[in-house]
């Protein structure tokens, strides 16, 4: 992707909100609604049967915590081990990478 200004979601949604005279409701990560909806798609599974696996404390792990689902932080991506002290919340598990979850 080239350098330059890339508008965020809010900049793209605001004109639509103003035109429709209604506020948008965002359901992307880390909204727990999207996690609950995904669980409903898998009949027979409950929150205790699944985990949110991700590399970002600000989206993946927050989403899991807010949805009351166990979380696994992969240190192979966005959040580094050295960053964990900055957060008031903690993932259920912390692993180096996805390979650590496989026997």
C-alpha positions as CSV (number, residue, x, y, z in Angstrom):
1,X,0.0,0.0,0.0
2,X,1.3,3.4,-0.8
3,X,2.1,6.1,1.7
4,X,-0.3,8.8,2.5
5,X,-3.6,9.4,4.4
6,X,-5.9,6.5,4.9
7,X,-9.3,7.4,6.4
8,X,-10.5,5.4,9.4
9,X,-13.9,3.8,9.7
10,X,-15.4,6.8,11.4
11,X,-14.4,9.1,8.5
12,X,-16.2,6.8,6.1
13,X,-19.3,6.2,8.3
14,X,-20.0,9.7,9.4
15,X,-21.3,11.0,6.0
16,X,-23.7,8.0,5.9
17,X,-24.9,8.7,9.5
18,X,-25.5,12.3,8.6
19,X,-27.4,11.5,5.4
20,X,-29.6,8.9,7.1
21,X,-29.9,10.8,10.4
22,X,-29.0,7.7,12.4
23,X,-26.0,6.5,14.4
24,X,-24.2,3.4,13.2
25,X,-23.6,0.5,15.5
26,X,-20.2,-1.1,15.1
27,X,-20.0,-4.9,15.7
28,X,-16.4,-5.6,14.7
29,X,-13.6,-6.7,17.1
30,X,-13.7,-6.3,20.0
31,X,-17.5,-6.1,20.3
32,X,-18.8,-9.1,22.3
33,X,-21.9,-9.3,20.1
34,X,-19.9,-10.7,17.2
35,X,-18.4,-13.3,19.5
36,X,-21.9,-14.4,20.7
37,X,-23.2,-14.5,17.2
38,X,-20.3,-16.8,16.2
39,X,-21.0,-19.1,19.1
40,X,-24.6,-19.5,18.0
41,X,-23.4,-20.7,14.6
42,X,-21.8,-23.7,16.3
43,X,-24.6,-25.6,17.9
44,X,-23.7,-27.4,21.1
45,X,-20.7,-25.2,21.9
46,X,-20.6,-22.9,24.9
47,X,-18.2,-20.2,26.0
48,X,-16.3,-22.8,28.1
49,X,-15.7,-24.9,24.9
50,X,-13.9,-22.2,22.9
51,X,-11.0,-19.7,23.2
52,X,-10.2,-16.5,21.3
53,X,-6.7,-16.8,19.9
54,X,-5.0,-13.6,18.7
55,X,-1.9,-11.5,18.7
56,X,-3.4,-8.2,19.8
57,X,-4.2,-7.2,23.4
58,X,-6.3,-4.2,22.2
59,X,-8.7,-6.2,19.9
60,X,-8.4,-10.0,20.2
61,X,-7.9,-10.3,23.9
62,X,-10.3,-7.5,24.9
63,X,-12.9,-9.1,22.7
64,X,-12.5,-12.5,24.4
65,X,-12.5,-11.0,27.9
66,X,-15.6,-8.9,27.2
67,X,-17.4,-11.9,25.7
68,X,-16.3,-14.0,28.8
69,X,-14.4,-16.4,26.6
70,X,-10.9,-17.7,27.5
71,X,-8.1,-16.0,25.6
72,X,-4.8,-17.0,24.2
73,X,-2.3,-14.3,23.3
74,X,0.3,-15.2,20.6
75,X,3.5,-13.3,21.1
76,X,4.3,-13.7,17.4
77,X,2.4,-10.7,16.3
78,X,1.3,-7.2,17.4
79,X,1.7,-7.4,21.2
80,X,5.1,-8.3,22.6
81,X,5.8,-9.9,26.0
82,X,7.4,-6.6,27.1
83,X,4.1,-4.8,26.5
84,X,2.0,-6.9,28.9
85,X,2.7,-4.8,32.0
86,X,0.9,-1.8,30.3
87,X,-2.5,-3.5,30.4
88,X,-4.8,-3.7,33.4
89,X,-6.2,-7.0,32.0
90,X,-4.5,-10.3,31.2
91,X,-5.1,-13.1,28.7
92,X,-5.9,-16.6,30.0
93,X,-2.8,-18.0,28.3
94,X,0.3,-16.5,26.7
95,X,2.3,-18.5,24.1
96,X,5.1,-17.7,21.8
97,X,3.3,-18.7,18.6
98,X,0.5,-20.8,17.2
99,X,2.8,-23.9,17.0
100,X,2.8,-23.9,20.8
101,X,-0.9,-24.9,20.8
102,X,-0.4,-28.0,18.7
103,X,0.9,-31.3,20.2
